[in-house]
Amino acid sequence: QAPWAVHVATPQDIERPRTVAGGRAPRSCPPAAVRHHVFAAHDGVSLDGWEYAPPPGARPPPAVLYFHGGPREQTTPEFHPLFQALAAHGVAVFAPNVRGSAGFGKRFLALDDGPLRRDAVRDIASCAAYAVKHGIARRGALGIAGRSYGGFLALSGLVQFPELFAAGASACGIADIAGYLAGTTPWLGAVSQAEYGDPVRDAPLLRALSPLASIGRLRAPLLLLHGREDTNVPLCQTLALRDAVTARGGAVRCVILDGEGHIVRGRDARVRYLEEIVRWFVAHLHC
């Protein structure tokens, strides 16, 4: 369980690195040190996470809590352009594997099914508390982000624990679970019901777990990104969220990537995606 570090590619390998956050990144940046952490959730379930630390400077640094998609995916120590770009701008990243992640056995994989998803959402607060307590993140300068299911977790963290986060970003995140089940491709909707619940029988649960239903609790400025051609998580999820935040006078920026689907593949779109998120957190975490 001791932290350990690996060398990864430098941000020079990121396309157009000097354009990130207004071009303030130096041409040559040291790679982020990657350290592994194992810690307990609120109920004692063992979780782990990967810290991508920026070059030595102010400690603890501003940081972003980043969640993977899936939910049956896993964060591993690998080159991640977004993590490296954030670290190059002085923002640490803590990328945990909450319950329901792959790679830790069948029991762990099923710990977020149906009503158990409430515990996966509570894991967000456990991850944030650990990051602050152990100096990974500066209290009051913690952001939250994720893509797809990770976007759902980011949105959930913002509305369920609004006091913990100074800013948030969700890329093609699920805002309304029932709407997602009805609007996604039929095969994915059928598979997802085993994860989230039946849209008729479990309607009250799905509403209670949907970030859109609790959007009135949002305090932090929110960045939304979505591919216009996404068929996994339909664009209407993000548009409904944007409209709800705007109607309440909240701070929201919505970026729609034309010609892109659930995975951002175009070079220019990937660069813009990177730039938008880094600029957002550099600005709102007071780097």
Phi, psi and chi 1 to 4 in degrees:
 res  aa     phi    psi   chi1   chi2   chi3   chi4
   1 GLN       -   -1.8  -63.4 -175.5    5.6      -
   2 ALA   -67.5  139.8      -      -      -      -
   3 PRO   -59.9  146.8  -22.6   33.5      -      -
   4 TRP  -143.2  157.6   59.8  -79.7      -      -
   5 ALA  -122.3  148.7      -      -      -      -
   6 VAL  -130.9  154.6  -63.1      -      -      -
   7 HIS   -88.6  135.1  -68.6  -67.7      -      -
   8 VAL  -126.3  169.5  -64.4      -      -      -
   9 ALA   -61.3  149.4      -      -      -      -
  10 THR   -82.1  163.5   73.2      -      -      -
  11 PRO   -62.6   -8.5  -28.8   38.6      -      -
  12 GLN   -60.4  -24.0  -74.8  178.9  -73.5      -
  13 ASP   -80.7   -8.6  -65.2  -38.8      -      -
  14 ILE   -81.0  135.7  -57.6  172.9      -      -
  15 GLU   -60.8  130.9  -65.2  163.2  -44.1      -
  16 ARG    50.9   54.7  -68.5  168.6   54.3 -164.9
  17 PRO   -63.6  -29.4   25.0  -35.4      -      -
  18 ARG   -74.4  -11.2  -68.7  179.8   60.9   81.0
  19 THR   -85.0  -10.2   66.6      -      -      -
  20 VAL   -68.2  133.3  174.8      -      -      -
  21 ALA    52.0   46.5      -      -      -      -
  22 GLY    80.7   13.4      -      -      -      -
  23 GLY    79.6   19.1      -      -      -      -
  24 ARG   -84.5   -6.2  -68.8 -172.7  -68.5  159.5
  25 ALA   -72.6  136.0      -      -      -      -
  26 PRO   -65.8  159.1   23.1  -32.0      -      -
  27 ARG   -65.7  -33.5 -177.2  170.2  -65.7  -81.0
  28 SER  -121.5  117.1  179.8      -      -      -
  29 CYS  -120.6  137.9  -56.2      -      -      -
  30 PRO   -66.6  146.1   24.6  -33.4      -      -
  31 PRO   -67.5  152.3   25.9  -34.8      -      -
  32 ALA   -68.7  135.9      -      -      -      -
  33 ALA   -73.5  136.2      -      -      -      -
  34 VAL  -110.8  124.4 -176.3      -      -      -
  35 ARG  -128.5  143.7  -62.3 -179.0  177.4   88.8
  36 HIS   -98.4  137.1 -172.0 -141.0      -      -
  37 HIS  -128.9  140.0  -62.4  -99.4      -      -
  38 VAL  -122.2  132.6  178.4      -      -      -
  39 PHE  -153.9  169.6   56.6  100.4      -      -
  40 ALA   -99.8  140.7      -      -      -      -
  41 ALA   -78.3 -176.5      -      -      -      -
  42 HIS   -59.7  -29.5   61.8  -79.2      -      -
  43 ASP  -107.9   14.1   55.2   -1.7      -      -
  44 GLY    92.1   -7.6      -      -      -      -
  45 VAL   -63.1  134.3  169.4      -      -      -
  46 SER   -78.1  126.6 -179.4      -      -      -
  47 LEU  -119.0  163.4  -53.7  176.4      -      -
  48 ASP  -137.3  165.0   84.5  -39.0      -      -
  49 GLY  -158.8  160.7      -      -      -      -
  50 TRP  -116.3  123.1  -63.1   92.4      -      -
  51 GLU   -96.4  126.3  172.1 -164.9    2.6      -
  52 TYR  -107.7  103.3  -71.2   71.9      -      -
  53 ALA   -92.0  138.4      -      -      -      -
  54 PRO   -73.0  170.9   27.2  -33.6      -      -
  55 PRO   -56.1  156.3  -23.7   33.5      -      -
  56 PRO   -53.1  136.9  -26.9   35.6      -      -
  57 GLY  -176.0 -140.3      -      -      -      -
  58 ALA   -62.6  132.8      -      -      -      -
  59 ARG  -130.3  135.8  -71.4  -67.8 -175.3  -92.0
  60 PRO   -73.0  155.4   25.3  -32.3      -      -
  61 PRO   -88.4  166.5   33.7  -35.9      -      -
  62 PRO   -61.7  152.7   23.3  -32.2      -      -
  63 ALA  -150.2  161.5      -      -      -      -
  64 VAL  -122.4  127.6  171.2      -      -      -
  65 LEU   -85.4  117.0 -161.8   62.4      -      -
  66 TYR  -119.1  130.5 -173.7   90.9      -      -
  67 PHE  -113.2  136.5  -67.0   95.6      -      -
  68 HIS   -73.9  167.7   65.2   70.4      -      -
  69 GLY   -88.4 -163.2      -      -      -      -
  70 GLY   123.8  -97.9      -      -      -      -
  71 PRO   -74.0   -6.7   28.2  -34.6      -      -
  72 ARG   -87.7   58.3  -62.5 -172.4  171.9 -163.5
  73 GLU  -123.5 -176.8  -65.3  179.9    9.3      -
  74 GLN  -149.1  136.7  180.0 -173.8   13.3      -
  75 THR   -84.8  128.3  -65.1      -      -      -
  76 THR  -128.6  163.8   56.8      -      -      -
  77 PRO   -74.7  103.9   27.2  -33.9      -      -
  78 GLU  -148.7  168.0   59.4 -173.5   -6.0      -
  79 PHE   -69.9  122.6  175.3   70.3      -      -
  80 HIS  -129.8  108.5 -164.1  -57.4      -      -
  81 PRO   -53.0  -39.8  -26.9   35.2      -      -
  82 LEU   -64.8  -44.4  176.0   59.5      -      -
  83 PHE   -62.5  -43.3  -63.2  175.9      -      -
  84 GLN   -65.9  -39.6  -66.7  -66.5  -29.9      -
  85 ALA   -66.6  -42.0      -      -      -      -
  86 LEU   -62.4  -45.4  -75.4  166.7      -      -
  87 ALA   -61.8  -37.3      -      -      -      -
  88 ALA   -63.8  -21.7      -      -      -      -
  89 HIS  -102.6   17.3  -73.8   77.0      -      -
  90 GLY    84.6   12.4      -      -      -      -
  91 VAL  -109.0  118.4 -179.4      -      -      -
  92 ALA   -73.0  158.8      -      -      -      -
  93 VAL  -126.7  132.9  176.1      -      -      -
  94 PHE  -119.9  113.1 -171.9   48.5      -      -
  95 ALA  -113.2   95.8      -      -      -      -
  96 PRO   -89.6  162.1   29.8  -29.1      -      -
  97 ASN  -107.8  100.2  -70.1  -60.2      -      -
  98 VAL   -80.4  171.1  -63.0      -      -      -
  99 ARG   -56.7  142.5   68.5 -168.2   70.7 -158.2
 100 GLY    98.4   -8.5      -      -      -      -
 101 SER   -73.7  155.2  -60.8      -      -      -
 102 ALA   -80.9  160.1      -      -      -      -
 103 GLY    95.9    2.6      -      -      -      -
 104 PHE  -125.4   18.0  -56.5   93.6      -      -
 105 GLY    99.3  162.2      -      -      -      -
 106 LYS   -65.8  -37.2  -70.1 -176.7  178.1  179.7
 107 ARG   -63.7  -46.0  178.8  179.3  177.5  -83.9
 108 PHE   -63.8  -37.2 -169.5   83.8      -      -
 109 LEU   -62.8  -31.6 -163.3   66.2      -      -
 110 ALA   -93.3    1.3      -      -      -      -
 111 LEU   -73.9   -2.7  -75.3 -180.0      -      -
 112 ASP  -119.4   11.5   66.6  -16.4      -      -
 113 ASP   -73.6  138.3  -70.3   -7.6      -      -
 114 GLY    57.7 -131.2      -      -      -      -
 115 PRO   -64.7  -17.3   19.8  -31.3      -      -
 116 LEU   -67.4  -11.2  -63.9  178.7      -      -
 117 ARG   -63.3  -22.9 -163.4  157.1  -48.8  -82.8
 118 ARG   -57.4  -37.2  -67.0 -170.3  179.6   95.6
 119 ASP   -70.9  -34.0  -72.2  -38.7      -      -
 120 ALA   -63.7  -37.6      -      -      -      -
 121 VAL   -67.9  -39.0  171.7      -      -      -
 122 ARG   -64.3  -27.6  -67.4 -172.0 -174.1  104.0
 123 ASP   -58.3  -28.5  -75.5  -12.8      -      -
 124 ILE   -58.2  -47.5  -61.5  168.4      -      -
 125 ALA   -64.9  -36.8      -      -      -      -
 126 SER   -63.6  -41.3  -62.1      -      -      -
 127 CYS   -65.1  -43.1  -65.2      -      -      -
 128 ALA   -64.0  -43.5      -      -      -      -
 129 ALA   -63.2  -41.5      -      -      -      -
 130 TYR   -64.0  -44.2  179.1   87.4      -      -
 131 ALA   -61.3  -40.9      -      -      -      -
 132 VAL   -72.3  -45.3  170.2      -      -      -
 133 LYS   -61.9  -34.9  179.7  178.1  179.8  179.7
 134 HIS  -101.4   17.1  -68.1  -89.8      -      -
 135 GLY    76.0   11.8      -      -      -      -
 136 ILE   -73.5  -33.3  -60.2  170.6      -      -
 137 ALA  -133.4  149.2      -      -      -      -
 138 ARG   -85.8  129.8 -177.2 -167.5  -48.6  159.9
 139 ARG   -58.6  132.4 -172.6 -180.0  -59.4  -83.3
 140 GLY    87.5   -6.8      -      -      -      -
 141 ALA  -131.4   46.0      -      -      -      -
 142 LEU  -112.2  124.6  178.7   61.9      -      -
 143 GLY  -104.0  172.2      -      -      -      -
 144 ILE  -141.6  139.3 -174.2  169.2      -      -
 145 ALA  -153.4  164.5      -      -      -      -
 146 GLY   177.3  168.5      -      -      -      -
 147 ARG  -125.7  137.2 -163.8 -169.9   71.7   81.1
 148 SER    63.9 -119.3 -168.5      -      -      -
 149 TYR   -61.6  -34.0  176.7   73.8      -      -
 150 GLY   -62.0  -32.6      -      -      -      -
 151 GLY   -65.8  -38.5      -      -      -      -
 152 PHE   -58.7  -45.1  163.0   79.8      -      -
 153 LEU   -65.5  -40.0  -71.3  177.0      -      -
 154 ALA   -61.3  -46.3      -      -      -      -
 155 LEU   -63.2  -40.5  -64.8  168.8      -      -
 156 SER   -62.5  -42.8  -63.9      -      -      -
 157 GLY   -61.3  -39.5      -      -      -      -
 158 LEU   -66.7  -35.0  -71.2  166.7      -      -
 159 VAL   -94.8  -26.2  -61.1      -      -      -
 160 GLN   -88.4  -28.7  -63.6  -59.8  -32.1      -
 161 PHE  -132.4   59.4  -46.9  105.7      -      -
 162 PRO   -61.8  -23.1   22.5  -33.3      -      -
 163 GLU   -74.5  -12.4   71.0  -76.5   -1.8      -
 164 LEU   -89.9  -21.6  -63.5 -178.4      -      -
 165 PHE  -123.2  135.9  -58.3  106.6      -      -
 166 ALA   -90.7  -18.2      -      -      -      -
 167 ALA  -165.7  158.7      -      -      -      -
 168 GLY  -143.7  157.6      -      -      -      -
 169 ALA  -144.1  131.9      -      -      -      -
 170 SER  -128.2  124.6  169.0      -      -      -
 171 ALA  -106.6  119.9      -      -      -      -
 172 CYS    43.6   44.8   56.9      -      -      -
 173 GLY   -82.5  154.5      -      -      -      -
 174 ILE   -81.8  118.0  -61.3  171.0      -      -
 175 ALA   -98.4  -35.1      -      -      -      -
 176 ASP  -133.1  110.6  172.1   53.6      -      -
 177 ILE   -64.1  -45.6  -60.4  175.1      -      -
 178 ALA   -62.3  -41.4      -      -      -      -
 179 GLY   -64.7  -37.4      -      -      -      -
 180 TYR   -63.2  -46.7  156.5   73.1      -      -
 181 LEU   -61.1  -34.9  -66.7  173.9      -      -
 182 ALA   -79.1  -27.8      -      -      -      -
 183 GLY  -102.9  -14.4      -      -      -      -
 184 THR   -75.5  176.3 -171.1      -      -      -
 185 THR   -62.6  146.9   55.7      -      -      -
 186 PRO   -55.3  -42.3  -28.2   36.3      -      -
 187 TRP   -66.0  -38.9   72.8  -92.6      -      -
 188 LEU   -72.1  -35.2 -172.4   54.0      -      -
 189 GLY   -63.1  -40.3      -      -      -      -
 190 ALA   -65.5  -43.1      -      -      -      -
 191 VAL   -65.7  -40.8  170.4      -      -      -
 192 SER   -68.5  -24.0  -63.1      -      -      -
 193 GLN   -62.6  -30.7  -74.8 -169.3   35.7      -
 194 ALA   -66.1  -28.8      -      -      -      -
 195 GLU   -80.9  -51.1  -79.2  -79.7  -11.8      -
 196 TYR   -97.7  -35.3  -58.8  104.6      -      -
 197 GLY   128.6  168.3      -      -      -      -
 198 ASP   -76.5  130.6 -177.4   89.5      -      -
 199 PRO   -64.2  -20.7   19.5  -30.4      -      -
 200 VAL   -95.5  -58.1  176.4      -      -      -
 201 ARG   -61.9  -38.4 -176.9 -175.0   65.3 -115.8
 202 ASP  -106.0   24.0  -58.9  -45.0      -      -
 203 ALA   -54.6  -45.3      -      -      -      -
 204 PRO   -61.5  -39.6  -23.8   35.5      -      -
 205 LEU   -64.0  -46.3  170.4   67.4      -      -
 206 LEU   -62.9  -38.1  -60.1 -173.0      -      -
 207 ARG   -66.4  -44.0  176.6  172.7  173.4   78.3
 208 ALA   -62.5  -32.2      -      -      -      -
 209 LEU   -86.7  -10.2  -72.2  170.2      -      -
 210 SER   -81.8  124.9  -66.5      -      -      -
 211 PRO   -57.2  -34.6  -26.8   35.5      -      -
 212 LEU   -59.7  -33.8 -174.5   60.2      -      -
 213 ALA   -69.7  -19.7      -      -      -      -
 214 SER  -115.2   22.3  -58.5      -      -      -
 215 ILE   -64.0  -20.3 -159.2   61.7      -      -
 216 GLY   -63.6  -16.4      -      -      -      -
 217 ARG   -87.5   -7.1  -66.5  170.5   51.3   84.9
 218 LEU   -66.7  132.2  179.2   71.7      -      -
 219 ARG  -119.0  -35.4  -61.7  178.9 -169.1  170.7
 220 ALA   -79.6  151.0      -      -      -      -
 221 PRO   -63.0  142.5   19.9  -29.8      -      -
 222 LEU  -126.2  129.5  174.7   61.8      -      -
 223 LEU  -103.4  129.3  172.2   65.8      -      -
 224 LEU  -118.9  133.8  -60.0  169.3      -      -
 225 LEU  -131.1  142.0  -54.5  102.4      -      -
 226 HIS  -160.2  139.9 -146.3  120.7      -      -
 227 GLY   -77.8  132.9      -      -      -      -
 228 ARG   -62.4  -30.5 -170.6  177.7  -64.5  -82.7
 229 GLU   -97.6   15.8  -50.1  -56.7  -35.2      -
 230 ASP   -63.4  124.4 -167.9  -15.8      -      -
 231 THR  -107.6  -12.0   56.8      -      -      -
 232 ASN   -75.6  -58.1  -74.6   17.0      -      -
 233 VAL  -114.8  103.8  179.4      -      -      -
 234 PRO   -59.7  147.2  -23.3   33.6      -      -
 235 LEU   -55.9  -29.8  175.7   60.5      -      -
 236 CYS   -58.7  -23.9   60.4      -      -      -
 237 GLN   -61.6  -47.9  -69.1  -82.6  -55.5      -
 238 THR   -70.8  -39.3  -75.3      -      -      -
 239 LEU   -65.0  -39.1  -62.9 -177.9      -      -
 240 ALA   -63.5  -39.5      -      -      -      -
 241 LEU   -67.0  -45.4 -162.1   61.7      -      -
 242 ARG   -56.3  -47.1  177.1 -159.4   63.5 -173.5
 243 ASP   -65.8  -37.1  -66.6  -13.7      -      -
 244 ALA   -67.6  -41.3      -      -      -      -
 245 VAL   -67.6  -43.4  176.7      -      -      -
 246 THR   -61.3  -41.8  -59.5      -      -      -
 247 ALA   -62.4  -26.2      -      -      -      -
 248 ARG   -95.5    4.4  -71.1  165.1  173.8   77.3
 249 GLY    77.7   18.5      -      -      -      -
 250 GLY   -80.0  165.4      -      -      -      -
 251 ALA   -89.4  115.2      -      -      -      -
 252 VAL  -144.8  140.0   61.0      -      -      -
 253 ARG  -123.0  129.2  172.8  170.5  170.5   76.1
 254 CYS  -117.8  123.1 -176.3      -      -      -
 255 VAL  -115.8  116.4  177.1      -      -      -
 256 ILE  -105.1  124.4  -60.2  173.5      -      -
 257 LEU   -95.4  105.8  -58.8  171.0      -      -
 258 ASP   -65.0  139.5  -69.6  -32.4      -      -
 259 GLY    77.3    1.6      -      -      -      -
 260 GLU  -106.9  149.1  -62.2  -64.4  -27.5      -
 261 GLY  -103.9 -145.3      -      -      -      -
 262 HIS   -66.9  -35.2 -165.5   61.7      -      -
 263 ILE  -102.1  128.9  -54.5  -62.9      -      -
 264 VAL   -81.7  116.1  178.8      -      -      -
 265 ARG  -112.9  -32.0  -59.2 -170.1 -176.6  -81.3
 266 GLY   -66.6  141.5      -      -      -      -
 267 ARG   -58.4  -52.0  178.2 -174.7 -177.2  -83.1
 268 ASP   -63.4  -38.0  -70.0  -15.9      -      -
 269 ALA   -66.7  -39.3      -      -      -      -
 270 ARG   -65.9  -38.9  -73.8 -172.5  -73.0  121.4
 271 VAL   -65.3  -44.5  170.6      -      -      -
 272 ARG   -62.9  -42.1 -174.7 -176.9 -179.5 -167.9
 273 TYR   -54.9  -47.8  176.5   90.0      -      -
 274 LEU   -62.2  -48.8 -176.4   79.1      -      -
 275 GLU   -61.5  -43.4  -69.5  175.5  -21.4      -
 276 GLU   -61.0  -45.2  -70.0  -79.0   -3.7      -
 277 ILE   -68.9  -43.9  -62.7  175.7      -      -
 278 VAL   -64.7  -46.1  174.6      -      -      -
 279 ARG   -57.9  -41.4  -76.7 -162.4 -174.3  102.0
 280 TRP   -59.8  -49.3 -173.3 -101.9      -      -
 281 PHE   -76.9  -33.5  -75.3  118.0      -      -
 282 VAL   -60.1  -40.9  166.1      -      -      -
 283 ALA   -71.4  -44.7      -      -      -      -
 284 HIS   -90.9  -14.6  -69.3  -73.4      -      -
 285 LEU   -99.1    7.6  -60.8 -176.4      -      -
 286 HIS    58.3   51.0  -52.1  -67.7      -      -
 287 CYS   -76.1      -  -59.1      -      -      -
